[in-house]
Amino acid sequence: LNYGEISAVLLEVDEVLERYHPEDIFILSPYKAQIKAIERFISLKAGLNDFELRLESPATNEGLLKFLETWLGKENIPEFYKDMGSLLEKISYVRSFLADKLYMKGIYNLGKKRLSLSDIQAIRFTVDTVDSIQGQENKVVIISFVRSNRKKNVGFLNGFDGLQRINVALSRAKKELVLIWNPPTVLAYEVFRNIDYACQRLYAEAREK
């Protein structure tokens, strides 16, 4: 997992939702574990908000409880089902404690927008394979490339299958395309440098307009 990129995705989702609706967002990653983690963290953020607004449901409670048990430890979890009032009183503590834990992983916040679980139901989270995204488009596409290491190794992303995935993924956005990657790692490869050059050129043209 690349927690730094998860943090960046959370911030980008906040930014995008200033201009678009949740159903306009398509989040991709070539790695299944990464896309699952992104979905869990966005759901966690929304679940905490739902608790504060008393919009909780049994399904919400169960999912949030499992996530918090992983990150906070069972000994730090309030009695979710027996004493909801106690939970609401402790929610600030839960947020603070969780923030400290996530900070050590490189996730500096869960985003600022006050989303609920119902708000994010329409966001699409998909593993980036040619078959899974072929023919699918959306107004906004956010891609987390994950790879980050001192050896500047992008693994299968530089192979034929990886390049096919990238080509298809880059063409899925109708309005906005957000690329989240580690420049020292991915820009060691010509294909990514070409993508970066094209993006910079488009940004420059947009600023001129």
N, C-alpha and C positions, 0 to 999 in steps of 0.2 A: 504493500500500500504506500501511496505517496500522500501523507497527511497535509503537507504544505499545499498541494494542489487541491485537496478537498476543501481546505480553508478558502482558497482562491475561488473555487466554484461557488461556495456559499455567498461570498461577497458579490460575485458576478450575478447570481440569481437575484439578490436584492436590487442591484443596479438595473437589471433587465426588467424587473417587475415594476419599475417606475414608468415604463413605457409600454409594456405588453401584459397580456394575461397569462396565467399559468399554462393554459392549453397551447400557448404559442412557443413553449420552451421544449427543446429536445436536448437531453444531456447524454453524451456518448463517451465511451472509453474503450480502448481495445482490450482492457483487462476486466474480467468479470468481477473479481474481488473489489476493484476500485469503484465500479459503478454501483455495486451493492452497498459499499461503505458510504458513498455520496448520498444514496437514497436514504440510508439509515440516519445519517446526520441531519439531513433536511427534515426528515420525519420527527427526529428528536426535538429539533428546534420548534417545530409546529406543535408537537405534543405538549411541550412545556407551556406554550402559550395557551393551548386549550385548557390545561389544568387551571391556569390563572383565571381564565374566563369562565370556568365551570362548564366547559363544553365536552368534558371527558365522556368516553364510552368504554364498555368492557374491552373492546378490541384495542382502543387507544391505551388504556391502562396496562394491558398485558404487554404490548410492544414496548412501551416506555419503561415499564418495570424491568424487563429483561435487559434493555440497553443500559439502564442506570446501574443494575447489578454488576454488569461487566466493568463499568468505568468507575463506579464509586465504591463497590464492595457491598455485600448484603448488610453488613453491620451499620452502614450509613444510610440505608434506605428507610424513609418513614413508612408507617403503616398505610399503604396506599388504599386498601379496601376498607379497613376498619375505621379509619379516622381521617376522612377527607379534609376536615377543618384543620387538622394538624398539618397535613401536607401543604395546604395553601399558606399556612403560617410559615412553613419552612422552605417555601419555594425559592426565596431569595438565597437561602443557604445552599440549596441544591444547585442553583445556577452558579454561585460563586465557587463551590467545591468542584463542580464539573469543569468550570472554566480553567481552574488551576491544573486539573488533570490533563485537559486537552491542550493547554499551552505547552506542556512538556512534549507533546507530540507534533507541535507545529501548527495546531489549529488555534488561531488567536481569538476567534469569536465565532458565534453561530449566526452571524448576520444581524442586521438591525431591524428589518421589517417584521411587523407583528403578524406573521402568517399563521393560519390555523391549518389543521389537517385537511379540512374541506377545501382550503385554498390550493393546496398542492396536489390534490388527487389527479389533476389533469396533466401535471408535468410528466413527460415521458423519459424514462431511464432505460437505456439500451446498450448492450455490449456491441461494440463496433465490429460487426462482421459484414461481409459483402451481402450475404443472404438476408441478414436481419434488418438492414436499413435500405436495401435496394428498393427504389420506388417510393420511399418515405421522405417527406419534406416537412419543414416547419419554418415559421418566421425567424426563430432564433435557434441556433445550434451552438452548444457549448461542448468542447472536446477537451478531456483531460488525457494527456499522453503518458503520464505516469513516470516514464523512465528518467532516472536521475542518479548518476554515479560518476566517480572520479575517472573511471576508465572510458567514459564517453561511449558507452555501449547501449544501443537502443534495441538490442535483441532482434526479434522477428520483424519489428517495424521496418527494418531496412531490407527485408526479403521481399520476394514477389507477392506473397499473400498480404504482408503488412502494407506494402505500397498500394495494393489494390484497395485495401480498407481505407487508407488515407484519402485516396482519390475520390472514392464514393462519399466518404464522410464530409469532405470539403464542399461537395456540391449539394448538400442537403439543405443549406440555409437560404431562405428567400430574402431576408432582410439583414440579419446580423449574424456574423460568425465570430465566435470567441475561442481562441486557441490558448490553452493553458499548458505550458511546457517549461522544462528547464533548459534555458538557452545554451549554457556551456556543454550540455550533453547532446541535445538534438541538433544544434547548429554546426556540429562537427561533420554533419552529413549534407551533401550537396542538395538532396531533394528537399530537406527542411530549410536550407538557406534560400532556395528558390521560392519556397512558400513564404518565408519571412520577407523576402524582397518584394514579392507581389503584394503582400499586405501593406508594407510600408508605402509602396507606390499608390495604392488605393486610398490610404489614409491621407496622403499628401493631396491627392486630387479632391477628396472630400472637403478638406480644409479650405482649398481654393474656392470651392463653390459656396 
